[in-house]
Amino acid sequence: MNPLAAQLNEQISQCNPHVLEMLSDLGQKLFFPKGILSQSAEAKEKAHKFNATIGIATEDGGPMHLACIQDKLSAFDPKDIYPYAPPAGKPELRKLWVEKMRKENPSLAGKVISNPVLTNALTHGLAIVADMFMDAGDHVIMPDMMWGNYNLGFGVRRGAAIKKFNTFTPEGGFDTDAFKTQLQATAGEKGKAIVVLNFPNNPSGYAPTEAEADALVAAIQEVAEGGCNIVVMTDDAYFGLYYEDDSMKESIFGKLANLNERVLAIKLDGATKEEFVWGFRVGFITFANGTGTGSEDLLIALEKKVMGIIRGTISNVPHPSQTFVIEALKHPEFDAQKQQKFLVLKGRANKVKEVLDSGKYDDAWEYYPFNAGYFMCLKMKNVDAEKLRIHLLDQYGVGGISIGATDYRVAFSCIAEGDIQELFDLIYQAAKDLE
């Protein structure tokens, strides 16, 4: 093992040996090298005559660039677009994001969390967590209504065993008892559990109530106190899009941060959907563990391991998109513009419920609870969801996603409010065709 990796592992062990036990074999081997980047950083401070360290081309005191590109980006200084960004991300963006995170998640008040590290959007963050904490055969616990890409990222890439629990109770609430049962089973079998909490949920569009969130956290705490090490990922891709009063309005990460020394909470979020910049690929990974002495040193060690895996895979997150997000977060109209878009999405979600609650379609489907995010799901009563999907495409030019035999996912986020009635009329007509 590289001495730098061993040094980080010793630092983690001294702070909290349970976190060292959570790391995968690869996670224990990770480190951030003292190579070109660290030497370049020293040169940036001290090389006042010539700096021949970093692998970019310069001209006239700045980064070399093409006029045909800069002409389109003339609002930005070339130094904020063309050079490599730091491996952990631009410091200003990391600072702005943690300030935003604390403002929007009041339960983080007084909690010790790491400085967010930039990822190439949220999927990249999930892959980093998988590499750092999952070995073949580890159990990853998530609801049966789940984003399909978890299978590829956790099961195929890392060989983890995905353990699903029932998402909803018959009454329409989140099935916290099913979650606890699965968590206890994994604890008894493995002594280590990896949990994925994706709220608002994809594909169902559900965010838990405060009581449901508290029940999930209580289950995690109880199992951790019983001696199980638990890594909890909060996939907050659709954070902030909460449309009804009965759901919690912040990330469950705030309730998990500093919960127990055997619980490592990892928040994965990004500008992708929060700021409506899907193609920018700007995400963040943030850690929180117990409140014991030295937790800051532990978090710094984990950050360095993240930086190591970034350095060894993509080197760094694109610089221009980081600059664009910084400019957005600092803009005086940012909050107002974001609220306006939120109200558009909320109007669409409310319209979907109004249309579905009319009773017009009750013989064809029922719908799963939804109160947040981009999506909702129909549970078909009489037809196969995949056959319905194909028939809708071929005969009506309507696209949707089939999930299993019964579930059909509708992304109301991309349907104008005035078109929602017609959309569900067409889905209903297609279902009747197949009956």
Summary of the structure (lengths in Angstrom):
residues: 435
radius of gyration: 23.4
end to end distance: 62.3
largest distance: 79.0
contacts: 1427
relative contact order: 0.13
helix: 49%
strand: 15%
